[in-house]
């Protein structure tokens, strides 16, 4: 994986962590789409961190 891709994935991980912290602070739900359906998640039950992996096409 290139250095640029590594930086992008690290940025995504940091952004997710900040978003979860913000949603906890505001006591608001995390809204995401899974399998074409809108899902509301409790930020206090969400994983505090996520690891992204590059997938090959």
N, C-alpha and C positions, 0 to 999 in steps of 0.2 A: 504494500500500500504506500502511495506517495506521501510525502510530508504534507502536501496541501490537503489531501483527503483526511489525514490524521487530525489536522487542525480543524477541519470542518466538523468531523465527528465529535471532537472535544468541545467545540462550540455548541453543538446540539445538546450534548450531555449537560453542560453548564446552564444552558437556557431552560432545559426541562427542570433542573433542580431549583432554579430561581422562580419558575412558574409555580411549582408546588409550594414553595415557601410563601409566595404572594397569595395564592389561593387559601392557604391556611390562615394567613394574617387577615384577609378580607372575609373569611368564613364563607366562601363561595365555592360552588361545585366546579369540577374540571369537566369540560364537555369535549367529547371526541367522537369520531366516527369509527365504528367497527362493523365490518361485514355489511356496509351500506346502511347501517342504522345509527342514529344519534344516541350516545350513551352518556349518562351523567354519573360522575364518580365523586365520592367523598374524598377530599384532599388529605384527610387524616388517615385514610386507609390506603392511599396510593403509595407506591414505592417511592422513597425519597430520592432515589437515583436510578438512572437507567443507562445501560451500556449499549451503544449502537455498534453494529458490525456492517462492514461493507459486504454486499452480496455481489457475486459475479453473474453476469448475464449469459 
